[in-house]
């Protein structure tokens, strides 16, 4: 499907078994403050369903655009 930034504790078994691979194994990313982090994953496309767009707009208004 494509690259994703996921926590080691979530995908550790999949990495060990070979179901997932680390395409950028030399790089490390960490969140410095989980209390302020929010991630949304949705398909990239020109048109988004109204409820997805409404959710994005609501969260941007409440949380900022970061």
Secondary structure per residue as TSV (DSSP state, phi and psi in degrees):
chain	resnum	aa	ss	phi	psi
A	1	X	-	360.0	-40.8
A	2	X	-	147.7	170.8
A	3	X	-	-70.1	150.3
A	4	X	-	-146.8	147.8
A	5	X	-	-96.7	108.2
A	6	X	-	-127.8	151.6
A	7	X	-	-71.7	144.4
A	8	X	H	-56.3	-39.6
A	9	X	H	-63.9	-24.7
A	10	X	H	-83.4	-35.0
A	11	X	H	-115.7	7.9
A	12	X	H	-52.9	-47.9
A	13	X	H	-64.0	-38.6
A	14	X	H	-68.3	-35.1
A	15	X	H	-67.7	-43.8
A	16	X	H	-62.0	-41.1
A	17	X	H	-78.9	-15.1
A	18	X	T	92.1	0.8
A	19	X	S	-66.4	-29.4
A	20	X	S	-123.9	152.1
A	21	X	-	-125.6	156.1
A	22	X	-	-97.3	103.2
A	23	X	T	-71.2	-23.1
A	24	X	T	-125.1	55.6
A	25	X	T	-63.6	-21.2
A	26	X	T	-79.3	-11.7
A	27	X	-	-104.4	146.6
A	28	X	-	-128.9	139.8
A	29	X	-	-129.1	138.9
A	30	X	-	-136.4	147.0
A	31	X	-	-86.9	133.3
A	32	X	S	-87.2	-21.6
A	33	X	-	-152.3	99.1
A	34	X	G	-67.0	-17.8
A	35	X	G	-69.5	-21.7
A	36	X	G	-113.7	6.1
A	37	X	-	-96.2	140.6
A	38	X	-	-146.9	133.6
A	39	X	-	-129.6	135.4
A	40	X	-	-120.6	135.0
A	41	X	-	-120.0	124.9
A	42	X	-	-152.0	155.8
A	43	X	-	-62.4	140.7
A	44	X	-	-79.7	118.8
A	45	X	-	-159.7	160.3
A	46	X	S	-67.1	-37.5
A	47	X	-	-112.2	129.7
A	48	X	-	-113.8	144.2
A	49	X	-	-55.9	148.9
A	50	X	H	-54.9	-41.7
A	51	X	H	-68.6	-31.6
A	52	X	H	-70.0	-46.8
A	53	X	H	-60.2	-42.8
A	54	X	H	-62.8	-41.4
A	55	X	H	-63.4	-45.9
A	56	X	H	-59.9	-46.7
A	57	X	H	-62.8	-42.1
A	58	X	H	-61.2	-48.8
A	59	X	H	-65.9	-38.9
A	60	X	H	-62.9	-41.3
A	61	X	H	-65.8	-38.9
A	62	X	H	-81.8	-38.5
A	63	X	H	-105.8	-15.5
A	64	X	-	95.7	175.0
A	65	X	-	-110.7	19.5
A	66	X	-	29.0	360.0
